[in-house]
Amino acid sequence: MKIGILNINSLRNKINELEYFLNGNNFHVFSLNETKVKDINLMSISNYSLLRNDRTNRGGGVAINFSTGN
C-alpha cells in the first residue's frame, strides 16, 4: 500500500498539479493538510474518493483521498 501526506498550504491554485502528481504516482491513500478550501468542487480529483474535515473558525482543513482503483 502506498500512502502519502503533504502540507499543501492552500489547494485553490494547485489542484491540477496535485491531480497530475497523484495519478502519476499511484497512491492508495493521500492526505492533504492546510487545504483552506470551502468549495468541495475545487477538491475533486479523478480516480480518488474524498474524505475531508474543514476548520470553521480559521484557515486549515484536512482532506484524505482514497484511490478508487481506476
mmCIF file of the N, C-alpha and C atoms, coordinates in Angstrom:
data_MODEL
# 
_entry.id   MODEL 
# 
loop_
_atom_site.group_PDB 
_atom_site.id 
_atom_site.type_symbol 
_atom_site.label_atom_id 
_atom_site.label_alt_id 
_atom_site.label_comp_id 
_atom_site.label_asym_id 
_atom_site.label_entity_id 
_atom_site.label_seq_id 
_atom_site.pdbx_PDB_ins_code 
_atom_site.Cartn_x 
_atom_site.Cartn_y 
_atom_site.Cartn_z 
_atom_site.occupancy 
_atom_site.B_iso_or_equiv 
_atom_site.pdbx_formal_charge 
_atom_site.auth_seq_id 
_atom_site.auth_comp_id 
_atom_site.auth_asym_id 
_atom_site.auth_atom_id 
_atom_site.pdbx_PDB_model_num 
ATOM 1   N N  . MET A 1 1  ? 0.852   -1.172 0.000   1.00 0.00 ? 1  MET A N  1 
ATOM 2   C CA . MET A 1 1  ? 0.000   0.000  0.000   1.00 0.00 ? 1  MET A CA 1 
ATOM 3   C C  . MET A 1 1  ? 0.899   1.235  0.000   1.00 0.00 ? 1  MET A C  1 
ATOM 4   N N  . LYS A 1 2  ? 0.586   2.177  -0.854  1.00 0.00 ? 2  LYS A N  1 
ATOM 5   C CA . LYS A 1 2  ? 1.366   3.403  -0.979  1.00 0.00 ? 2  LYS A CA 1 
ATOM 6   C C  . LYS A 1 2  ? 0.572   4.569  -0.386  1.00 0.00 ? 2  LYS A C  1 
ATOM 7   N N  . ILE A 1 3  ? 1.142   5.213  0.649   1.00 0.00 ? 3  ILE A N  1 
ATOM 8   C CA . ILE A 1 3  ? 0.482   6.294  1.377   1.00 0.00 ? 3  ILE A CA 1 
ATOM 9   C C  . ILE A 1 3  ? 1.363   7.538  1.313   1.00 0.00 ? 3  ILE A C  1 
ATOM 10  N N  . GLY A 1 4  ? 0.741   8.704  1.132   1.00 0.00 ? 4  GLY A N  1 
ATOM 11  C CA . GLY A 1 4  ? 1.480   9.965  1.094   1.00 0.00 ? 4  GLY A CA 1 
ATOM 12  C C  . GLY A 1 4  ? 0.780   11.031 1.900   1.00 0.00 ? 4  GLY A C  1 
ATOM 13  N N  . ILE A 1 5  ? 1.536   12.061 2.270   1.00 0.00 ? 5  ILE A N  1 
ATOM 14  C CA . ILE A 1 5  ? 0.990   13.195 3.008   1.00 0.00 ? 5  ILE A CA 1 
ATOM 15  C C  . ILE A 1 5  ? 1.691   14.464 2.535   1.00 0.00 ? 5  ILE A C  1 
ATOM 16  N N  . LEU A 1 6  ? 0.941   15.571 2.477   1.00 0.00 ? 6  LEU A N  1 
ATOM 17  C CA . LEU A 1 6  ? 1.504   16.828 2.018   1.00 0.00 ? 6  LEU A CA 1 
ATOM 18  C C  . LEU A 1 6  ? 0.827   17.997 2.720   1.00 0.00 ? 6  LEU A C  1 
ATOM 19  N N  . ASN A 1 7  ? 1.606   18.949 3.205   1.00 0.00 ? 7  ASN A N  1 
ATOM 20  C CA . ASN A 1 7  ? 1.062   20.211 3.693   1.00 0.00 ? 7  ASN A CA 1 
ATOM 21  C C  . ASN A 1 7  ? 0.964   21.113 2.475   1.00 0.00 ? 7  ASN A C  1 
ATOM 22  N N  . ILE A 1 8  ? -0.229  21.229 1.913   1.00 0.00 ? 8  ILE A N  1 
ATOM 23  C CA . ILE A 1 8  ? -0.444  21.909 0.629   1.00 0.00 ? 8  ILE A CA 1 
ATOM 24  C C  . ILE A 1 8  ? -0.492  23.427 0.766   1.00 0.00 ? 8  ILE A C  1 
ATOM 25  N N  . ASN A 1 9  ? -0.817  23.944 1.965   1.00 0.00 ? 9  ASN A N  1 
ATOM 26  C CA . ASN A 1 9  ? -0.908  25.387 2.231   1.00 0.00 ? 9  ASN A CA 1 
ATOM 27  C C  . ASN A 1 9  ? -1.722  26.118 1.167   1.00 0.00 ? 9  ASN A C  1 
ATOM 28  N N  . SER A 1 10 ? -2.961  25.724 1.044   1.00 0.00 ? 10 SER A N  1 
ATOM 29  C CA . SER A 1 10 ? -3.968  26.273 0.123   1.00 0.00 ? 10 SER A CA 1 
ATOM 30  C C  . SER A 1 10 ? -3.965  25.501 -1.194  1.00 0.00 ? 10 SER A C  1 
ATOM 31  N N  . LEU A 1 11 ? -5.047  24.801 -1.396  1.00 0.00 ? 11 LEU A N  1 
ATOM 32  C CA . LEU A 1 11 ? -5.208  23.943 -2.567  1.00 0.00 ? 11 LEU A CA 1 
ATOM 33  C C  . LEU A 1 11 ? -5.751  24.669 -3.789  1.00 0.00 ? 11 LEU A C  1 
ATOM 34  N N  . ARG A 1 12 ? -6.335  25.834 -3.595  1.00 0.00 ? 12 ARG A N  1 
ATOM 35  C CA . ARG A 1 12 ? -7.084  26.533 -4.659  1.00 0.00 ? 12 ARG A CA 1 
ATOM 36  C C  . ARG A 1 12 ? -6.369  26.593 -6.000  1.00 0.00 ? 12 ARG A C  1 
ATOM 37  N N  . ASN A 1 13 ? -5.134  26.992 -6.032  1.00 0.00 ? 13 ASN A N  1 
ATOM 38  C CA . ASN A 1 13 ? -4.444  27.156 -7.316  1.00 0.00 ? 13 ASN A CA 1 
ATOM 39  C C  . ASN A 1 13 ? -3.494  25.998 -7.630  1.00 0.00 ? 13 ASN A C  1 
ATOM 40  N N  . LYS A 1 14 ? -3.618  24.885 -6.884  1.00 0.00 ? 14 LYS A N  1 
ATOM 41  C CA . LYS A 1 14 ? -2.696  23.761 -7.078  1.00 0.00 ? 14 LYS A CA 1 
ATOM 42  C C  . LYS A 1 14 ? -3.390  22.458 -7.444  1.00 0.00 ? 14 LYS A C  1 
ATOM 43  N N  . ILE A 1 15 ? -4.706  22.481 -7.630  1.00 0.00 ? 15 ILE A N  1 
ATOM 44  C CA . ILE A 1 15 ? -5.460  21.246 -7.835  1.00 0.00 ? 15 ILE A CA 1 
ATOM 45  C C  . ILE A 1 15 ? -5.039  20.496 -9.095  1.00 0.00 ? 15 ILE A C  1 
ATOM 46  N N  . ASN A 1 16 ? -4.770  21.181 -10.185 1.00 0.00 ? 16 ASN A N  1 
ATOM 47  C CA . ASN A 1 16 ? -4.364  20.495 -11.420 1.00 0.00 ? 16 ASN A CA 1 
ATOM 48  C C  . ASN A 1 16 ? -3.012  19.809 -11.261 1.00 0.00 ? 16 ASN A C  1 
ATOM 49  N N  . GLU A 1 17 ? -2.073  20.474 -10.624 1.00 0.00 ? 17 GLU A N  1 
ATOM 50  C CA . GLU A 1 17 ? -0.757  19.866 -10.382 1.00 0.00 ? 17 GLU A CA 1 
ATOM 51  C C  . GLU A 1 17 ? -0.868  18.684 -9.440  1.00 0.00 ? 17 GLU A C  1 
ATOM 52  N N  . LEU A 1 18 ? -1.721  18.811 -8.421  1.00 0.00 ? 18 LEU A N  1 
ATOM 53  C CA . LEU A 1 18 ? -1.909  17.722 -7.470  1.00 0.00 ? 18 LEU A CA 1 
ATOM 54  C C  . LEU A 1 18 ? -2.530  16.500 -8.157  1.00 0.00 ? 18 LEU A C  1 
ATOM 55  N N  . GLU A 1 19 ? -3.542  16.716 -8.983  1.00 0.00 ? 19 GLU A N  1 
ATOM 56  C CA . GLU A 1 19 ? -4.176  15.607 -9.689  1.00 0.00 ? 19 GLU A CA 1 
ATOM 57  C C  . GLU A 1 19 ? -3.170  14.892 -10.592 1.00 0.00 ? 19 GLU A C  1 
ATOM 58  N N  . TYR A 1 20 ? -2.368  15.634 -11.300 1.00 0.00 ? 20 TYR A N  1 
ATOM 59  C CA . TYR A 1 20 ? -1.328  15.054 -12.159 1.00 0.00 ? 20 TYR A CA 1 
ATOM 60  C C  . TYR A 1 20 ? -0.352  14.229 -11.322 1.00 0.00 ? 20 TYR A C  1 
ATOM 61  N N  . PHE A 1 21 ? 0.077   14.781 -10.190 1.00 0.00 ? 21 PHE A N  1 
ATOM 62  C CA . PHE A 1 21 ? 1.014   14.097 -9.300  1.00 0.00 ? 21 PHE A CA 1 
ATOM 63  C C  . PHE A 1 21 ? 0.414   12.802 -8.746  1.00 0.00 ? 21 PHE A C  1 
ATOM 64  N N  . LEU A 1 22 ? -0.829  12.864 -8.253  1.00 0.00 ? 22 LEU A N  1 
ATOM 65  C CA . LEU A 1 22 ? -1.455  11.687 -7.658  1.00 0.00 ? 22 LEU A CA 1 
ATOM 66  C C  . LEU A 1 22 ? -1.668  10.579 -8.675  1.00 0.00 ? 22 LEU A C  1 
ATOM 67  N N  . ASN A 1 23 ? -2.197  10.922 -9.832  1.00 0.00 ? 23 ASN A N  1 
ATOM 68  C CA . ASN A 1 23 ? -2.467  9.901  -10.838 1.00 0.00 ? 23 ASN A CA 1 
ATOM 69  C C  . ASN A 1 23 ? -1.192  9.340  -11.459 1.00 0.00 ? 23 ASN A C  1 
ATOM 70  N N  . GLY A 1 24 ? -0.097  10.080 -11.406 1.00 0.00 ? 24 GLY A N  1 
ATOM 71  C CA . GLY A 1 24 ? 1.169   9.591  -11.928 1.00 0.00 ? 24 GLY A CA 1 
ATOM 72  C C  . GLY A 1 24 ? 1.957   8.752  -10.945 1.00 0.00 ? 24 GLY A C  1 
ATOM 73  N N  . ASN A 1 25 ? 1.567   8.784  -9.661  1.00 0.00 ? 25 ASN A N  1 
ATOM 74  C CA . ASN A 1 25 ? 2.322   8.067  -8.631  1.00 0.00 ? 25 ASN A CA 1 
ATOM 75  C C  . ASN A 1 25 ? 1.541   6.948  -7.951  1.00 0.00 ? 25 ASN A C  1 
ATOM 76  N N  . ASN A 1 26 ? 0.300   6.738  -8.337  1.00 0.00 ? 26 ASN A N  1 
ATOM 77  C CA . ASN A 1 26 ? -0.492  5.596  -7.884  1.00 0.00 ? 26 ASN A CA 1 
ATOM 78  C C  . ASN A 1 26 ? -0.554  5.418  -6.367  1.00 0.00 ? 26 ASN A C  1 
ATOM 79  N N  . PHE A 1 27 ? -0.869  6.489  -5.652  1.00 0.00 ? 27 PHE A N  1 
ATOM 80  C CA . PHE A 1 27 ? -1.063  6.395  -4.213  1.00 0.00 ? 27 PHE A CA 1 
ATOM 81  C C  . PHE A 1 27 ? -2.395  5.706  -3.935  1.00 0.00 ? 27 PHE A C  1 
ATOM 82  N N  . HIS A 1 28 ? -2.432  4.892  -2.890  1.00 0.00 ? 28 HIS A N  1 
ATOM 83  C CA . HIS A 1 28 ? -3.685  4.290  -2.432  1.00 0.00 ? 28 HIS A CA 1 
ATOM 84  C C  . HIS A 1 28 ? -4.424  5.264  -1.519  1.00 0.00 ? 28 HIS A C  1 
ATOM 85  N N  . VAL A 1 29 ? -3.670  5.953  -0.678  1.00 0.00 ? 29 VAL A N  1 
ATOM 86  C CA . VAL A 1 29 ? -4.218  6.944  0.248   1.00 0.00 ? 29 VAL A CA 1 
ATOM 87  C C  . VAL A 1 29 ? -3.283  8.148  0.237   1.00 0.00 ? 29 VAL A C  1 
ATOM 88  N N  . PHE A 1 30 ? -3.866  9.350  0.153   1.00 0.00 ? 30 PHE A N  1 
ATOM 89  C CA . PHE A 1 30 ? -3.052  10.561 0.164   1.00 0.00 ? 30 PHE A CA 1 
ATOM 90  C C  . PHE A 1 30 ? -3.752  11.619 1.002   1.00 0.00 ? 30 PHE A C  1 
ATOM 91  N N  . SER A 1 31 ? -3.057  12.132 2.008   1.00 0.00 ? 31 SER A N  1 
ATOM 92  C CA . SER A 1 31 ? -3.621  13.119 2.925   1.00 0.00 ? 31 SER A CA 1 
ATOM 93  C C  . SER A 1 31 ? -3.062  14.507 2.631   1.00 0.00 ? 31 SER A C  1 
ATOM 94  N N  . LEU A 1 32 ? -3.940  15.501 2.678   1.00 0.00 ? 32 LEU A N  1 
ATOM 95  C CA . LEU A 1 32 ? -3.549  16.893 2.473   1.00 0.00 ? 32 LEU A CA 1 
ATOM 96  C C  . LEU A 1 32 ? -3.876  17.689 3.728   1.00 0.00 ? 32 LEU A C  1 
ATOM 97  N N  . ASN A 1 33 ? -2.924  18.436 4.228   1.00 0.00 ? 33 ASN A N  1 
ATOM 98  C CA . ASN A 1 33 ? -3.140  19.326 5.368   1.00 0.00 ? 33 ASN A CA 1 
ATOM 99  C C  . ASN A 1 33 ? -3.170  20.766 4.880   1.00 0.00 ? 33 ASN A C  1 
ATOM 100 N N  . GLU A 1 34 ? -3.863  21.620 5.627   1.00 0.00 ? 34 GLU A N  1 
ATOM 101 C CA . GLU A 1 34 ? -3.953  23.059 5.323   1.00 0.00 ? 34 GLU A CA 1 
ATOM 102 C C  . GLU A 1 34 ? -4.551  23.311 3.934   1.00 0.00 ? 34 GLU A C  1 
ATOM 103 N N  . THR A 1 35 ? -5.659  22.639 3.626   1.00 0.00 ? 35 THR A N  1 
ATOM 104 C CA . THR A 1 35 ? -6.279  22.781 2.305   1.00 0.00 ? 35 THR A CA 1 
ATOM 105 C C  . THR A 1 35 ? -6.863  24.173 2.081   1.00 0.00 ? 35 THR A C  1 
ATOM 106 N N  . LYS A 1 36 ? -7.437  24.762 3.126   1.00 0.00 ? 36 LYS A N  1 
ATOM 107 C CA . LYS A 1 36 ? -8.017  26.115 3.057   1.00 0.00 ? 36 LYS A CA 1 
ATOM 108 C C  . LYS A 1 36 ? -9.040  26.261 1.930   1.00 0.00 ? 36 LYS A C  1 
ATOM 109 N N  . VAL A 1 37 ? -9.846  25.222 1.717   1.00 0.00 ? 37 VAL A N  1 
ATOM 110 C CA . VAL A 1 37 ? -10.853 25.231 0.659   1.00 0.00 ? 37 VAL A CA 1 
ATOM 111 C C  . VAL A 1 37 ? -12.214 24.941 1.280   1.00 0.00 ? 37 VAL A C  1 
ATOM 112 N N  . LYS A 1 38 ? -13.200 25.748 0.928   1.00 0.00 ? 38 LYS A N  1 
ATOM 113 C CA . LYS A 1 38 ? -14.563 25.530 1.410   1.00 0.00 ? 38 LYS A CA 1 
ATOM 114 C C  . LYS A 1 38 ? -15.439 24.870 0.350   1.00 0.00 ? 38 LYS A C  1 
ATOM 115 N N  . ASP A 1 39 ? -15.123 25.048 -0.919  1.00 0.00 ? 39 ASP A N  1 
ATOM 116 C CA . ASP A 1 39 ? -15.924 24.517 -2.025  1.00 0.00 ? 39 ASP A CA 1 
ATOM 117 C C  . ASP A 1 39 ? -15.449 23.112 -2.389  1.00 0.00 ? 39 ASP A C  1 
ATOM 118 N N  . ILE A 1 40 ? -16.290 22.104 -2.140  1.00 0.00 ? 40 ILE A N  1 
ATOM 119 C CA . ILE A 1 40 ? -15.907 20.718 -2.411  1.00 0.00 ? 40 ILE A CA 1 
ATOM 120 C C  . ILE A 1 40 ? -15.606 20.472 -3.886  1.00 0.00 ? 40 ILE A C  1 
ATOM 121 N N  . ASN A 1 41 ? -16.217 21.241 -4.783  1.00 0.00 ? 41 ASN A N  1 
ATOM 122 C CA . ASN A 1 41 ? -15.960 21.062 -6.216  1.00 0.00 ? 41 ASN A CA 1 
ATOM 123 C C  . ASN A 1 41 ? -14.516 21.368 -6.586  1.00 0.00 ? 41 ASN A C  1 
ATOM 124 N N  . LEU A 1 42 ? -13.853 22.197 -5.812  1.00 0.00 ? 42 LEU A N  1 
ATOM 125 C CA . LEU A 1 42 ? -12.447 22.509 -6.079  1.00 0.00 ? 42 LEU A CA 1 
ATOM 126 C C  . LEU A 1 42 ? -11.526 21.370 -5.666  1.00 0.00 ? 42 LEU A C  1 
ATOM 127 N N  . MET A 1 43 ? -12.051 20.410 -4.926  1.00 0.00 ? 43 MET A N  1 
ATOM 128 C CA . MET A 1 43 ? -11.220 19.333 -4.405  1.00 0.00 ? 43 MET A CA 1 
ATOM 129 C C  . MET A 1 43 ? -11.419 18.016 -5.123  1.00 0.00 ? 43 MET A C  1 
ATOM 130 N N  . SER A 1 44 ? -12.171 17.999 -6.185  1.00 0.00 ? 44 SER A N  1 
ATOM 131 C CA . SER A 1 44 ? -12.445 16.773 -6.916  1.00 0.00 ? 44 SER A CA 1 
ATOM 132 C C  . SER A 1 44 ? -11.228 16.344 -7.730  1.00 0.00 ? 44 SER A C  1 
ATOM 133 N N  . ILE A 1 45 ? -10.757 15.125 -7.474  1.00 0.00 ? 45 ILE A N  1 
ATOM 134 C CA . ILE A 1 45 ? -9.607  14.583 -8.193  1.00 0.00 ? 45 ILE A CA 1 
ATOM 135 C C  . ILE A 1 45 ? -10.033 13.263 -8.824  1.00 0.00 ? 45 ILE A C  1 
ATOM 136 N N  . SER A 1 46 ? -9.842  13.127 -10.126 1.00 0.00 ? 46 SER A N  1 
ATOM 137 C CA . SER A 1 46 ? -10.265 11.904 -10.803 1.00 0.00 ? 46 SER A CA 1 
ATOM 138 C C  . SER A 1 46 ? -9.540  10.692 -10.221 1.00 0.00 ? 46 SER A C  1 
ATOM 139 N N  . ASN A 1 47 ? -10.239 9.580  -10.163 1.00 0.00 ? 47 ASN A N  1 
ATOM 140 C CA . ASN A 1 47 ? -9.750  8.298  -9.650  1.00 0.00 ? 47 ASN A CA 1 
ATOM 141 C C  . ASN A 1 47 ? -9.581  8.259  -8.133  1.00 0.00 ? 47 ASN A C  1 
ATOM 142 N N  . TYR A 1 48 ? -10.099 9.271  -7.417  1.00 0.00 ? 48 TYR A N  1 
ATOM 143 C CA . TYR A 1 48 ? -9.995  9.309  -5.960  1.00 0.00 ? 48 TYR A CA 1 
ATOM 144 C C  . TYR A 1 48 ? -11.334 9.683  -5.339  1.00 0.00 ? 48 TYR A C  1 
ATOM 145 N N  . SER A 1 49 ? -11.624 9.048  -4.196  1.00 0.00 ? 49 SER A N  1 
ATOM 146 C CA . SER A 1 49 ? -12.755 9.437  -3.361  1.00 0.00 ? 49 SER A CA 1 
ATOM 147 C C  . SER A 1 49 ? -12.216 10.312 -2.254  1.00 0.00 ? 49 SER A C  1 
ATOM 148 N N  . LEU A 1 50 ? -13.043 11.218 -1.759  1.00 0.00 ? 50 LEU A N  1 
ATOM 149 C CA . LEU A 1 50 ? -12.577 12.247 -0.831  1.00 0.00 ? 50 LEU A CA 1 
ATOM 150 C C  . LEU A 1 50 ? -13.288 12.165 0.516   1.00 0.00 ? 50 LEU A C  1 
ATOM 151 N N  . LEU A 1 51 ? -12.500 12.272 1.580   1.00 0.00 ? 51 LEU A N  1 
ATOM 152 C CA . LEU A 1 51 ? -12.996 12.448 2.932   1.00 0.00 ? 51 LEU A CA 1 
ATOM 153 C C  . LEU A 1 51 ? -12.326 13.703 3.454   1.00 0.00 ? 51 LEU A C  1 
ATOM 154 N N  . ARG A 1 52 ? -13.106 14.664 3.970   1.00 0.00 ? 52 ARG A N  1 
ATOM 155 C CA . ARG A 1 52 ? -12.492 15.924 4.382   1.00 0.00 ? 52 ARG A CA 1 
ATOM 156 C C  . ARG A 1 52 ? -13.081 16.439 5.684   1.00 0.00 ? 52 ARG A C  1 
ATOM 157 N N  . ASN A 1 53 ? -12.319 17.285 6.362   1.00 0.00 ? 53 ASN A N  1 
ATOM 158 C CA . ASN A 1 53 ? -12.744 17.931 7.590   1.00 0.00 ? 53 ASN A CA 1 
ATOM 159 C C  . ASN A 1 53 ? -12.176 19.346 7.570   1.00 0.00 ? 53 ASN A C  1 
ATOM 160 N N  . ASP A 1 54 ? -13.059 20.335 7.399   1.00 0.00 ? 54 ASP A N  1 
ATOM 161 C CA . ASP A 1 54 ? -12.635 21.731 7.324   1.00 0.00 ? 54 ASP A CA 1 
ATOM 162 C C  . ASP A 1 54 ? -12.679 22.380 8.704   1.00 0.00 ? 54 ASP A C  1 
ATOM 163 N N  . ARG A 1 55 ? -11.803 23.310 8.941   1.00 0.00 ? 55 ARG A N  1 
ATOM 164 C CA . ARG A 1 55 ? -11.849 24.119 10.155  1.00 0.00 ? 55 ARG A CA 1 
ATOM 165 C C  . ARG A 1 55 ? -12.796 25.280 9.901   1.00 0.00 ? 55 ARG A C  1 
ATOM 166 N N  . THR A 1 56 ? -13.670 25.544 10.841  1.00 0.00 ? 56 THR A N  1 
ATOM 167 C CA . THR A 1 56 ? -14.668 26.587 10.637  1.00 0.00 ? 56 THR A CA 1 
ATOM 168 C C  . THR A 1 56 ? -14.248 27.942 11.190  1.00 0.00 ? 56 THR A C  1 
ATOM 169 N N  . ASN A 1 57 ? -13.342 27.975 12.141  1.00 0.00 ? 57 ASN A N  1 
ATOM 170 C CA . ASN A 1 57 ? -13.011 29.246 12.778  1.00 0.00 ? 57 ASN A CA 1 
ATOM 171 C C  . ASN A 1 57 ? -11.804 29.954 12.178  1.00 0.00 ? 57 ASN A C  1 
ATOM 172 N N  . ARG A 1 58 ? -11.017 29.295 11.371  1.00 0.00 ? 58 ARG A N  1 
ATOM 173 C CA . ARG A 1 58 ? -9.865  29.911 10.686  1.00 0.00 ? 58 ARG A CA 1 
ATOM 174 C C  . ARG A 1 58 ? -9.375  28.972 9.598   1.00 0.00 ? 58 ARG A C  1 
ATOM 175 N N  . GLY A 1 59 ? -8.331  29.326 8.921   1.00 0.00 ? 59 GLY A N  1 
ATOM 176 C CA . GLY A 1 59 ? -7.819  28.526 7.812   1.00 0.00 ? 59 GLY A CA 1 
ATOM 177 C C  . GLY A 1 59 ? -7.409  27.137 8.249   1.00 0.00 ? 59 GLY A C  1 
ATOM 178 N N  . GLY A 1 60 ? -7.169  26.297 7.293   1.00 0.00 ? 60 GLY A N  1 
ATOM 179 C CA . GLY A 1 60 ? -6.744  24.936 7.592   1.00 0.00 ? 60 GLY A CA 1 
ATOM 180 C C  . GLY A 1 60 ? -7.607  23.935 6.865   1.00 0.00 ? 60 GLY A C  1 
ATOM 181 N N  . GLY A 1 61 ? -7.764  22.798 7.468   1.00 0.00 ? 61 GLY A N  1 
ATOM 182 C CA . GLY A 1 61 ? -8.565  21.728 6.901   1.00 0.00 ? 61 GLY A CA 1 
ATOM 183 C C  . GLY A 1 61 ? -7.716  20.576 6.449   1.00 0.00 ? 61 GLY A C  1 
ATOM 184 N N  . VAL A 1 62 ? -8.320  19.388 6.481   1.00 0.00 ? 62 VAL A N  1 
ATOM 185 C CA . VAL A 1 62 ? -7.639  18.159 6.102   1.00 0.00 ? 62 VAL A CA 1 
ATOM 186 C C  . VAL A 1 62 ? -8.480  17.445 5.056   1.00 0.00 ? 62 VAL A C  1 
ATOM 187 N N  . ALA A 1 63 ? -7.842  16.878 4.059   1.00 0.00 ? 63 ALA A N  1 
ATOM 188 C CA . ALA A 1 63 ? -8.522  16.084 3.040   1.00 0.00 ? 63 ALA A CA 1 
ATOM 189 C C  . ALA A 1 63 ? -7.751  14.776 2.875   1.00 0.00 ? 63 ALA A C  1 
ATOM 190 N N  . ILE A 1 64 ? -8.464  13.664 2.897   1.00 0.00 ? 64 ILE A N  1 
ATOM 191 C CA . ILE A 1 64 ? -7.847  12.368 2.654   1.00 0.00 ? 64 ILE A CA 1 
ATOM 192 C C  . ILE A 1 64 ? -8.465  11.814 1.378   1.00 0.00 ? 64 ILE A C  1 
ATOM 193 N N  . ASN A 1 65 ? -7.622  11.511 0.434   1.00 0.00 ? 65 ASN A N  1 
ATOM 194 C CA . ASN A 1 65 ? -8.050  10.982 -0.862  1.00 0.00 ? 65 ASN A CA 1 
ATOM 195 C C  . ASN A 1 65 ? -7.749  9.490  -0.925  1.00 0.00 ? 65 ASN A C  1 
ATOM 196 N N  . PHE A 1 66 ? -8.765  8.683  -1.271  1.00 0.00 ? 66 PHE A N  1 
ATOM 197 C CA . PHE A 1 66 ? -8.630  7.247  -1.396  1.00 0.00 ? 66 PHE A CA 1 
ATOM 198 C C  . PHE A 1 66 ? -8.747  6.847  -2.850  1.00 0.00 ? 66 PHE A C  1 
ATOM 199 N N  . SER A 1 67 ? -7.799  6.062  -3.326  1.00 0.00 ? 67 SER A N  1 
ATOM 200 C CA . SER A 1 67 ? -7.845  5.621  -4.702  1.00 0.00 ? 67 SER A CA 1 
ATOM 201 C C  . SER A 1 67 ? -9.069  4.758  -4.945  1.00 0.00 ? 67 SER A C  1 
ATOM 202 N N  . THR A 1 68 ? -9.735  4.962  -6.067  1.00 0.00 ? 68 THR A N  1 
ATOM 203 C CA . THR A 1 68 ? -10.889 4.137  -6.429  1.00 0.00 ? 68 THR A CA 1 
ATOM 204 C C  . THR A 1 68 ? -10.467 2.939  -7.273  1.00 0.00 ? 68 THR A C  1 
ATOM 205 N N  . GLY A 1 69 ? -9.169  2.824  -7.529  1.00 0.00 ? 69 GLY A N  1 
ATOM 206 C CA . GLY A 1 69 ? -8.656  1.667  -8.243  1.00 0.00 ? 69 GLY A CA 1 
ATOM 207 C C  . GLY A 1 69 ? -8.796  1.737  -9.747  1.00 0.00 ? 69 GLY A C  1 
ATOM 208 N N  . ASN A 1 70 ? -9.138  2.879  -10.289 1.00 0.00 ? 70 ASN A N  1 
ATOM 209 C CA . ASN A 1 70 ? -9.303  3.025  -11.744 1.00 0.00 ? 70 ASN A CA 1 
ATOM 210 C C  . ASN A 1 70 ? -7.986  3.285  -12.423 1.00 0.00 ? 70 ASN A C  1 
# 
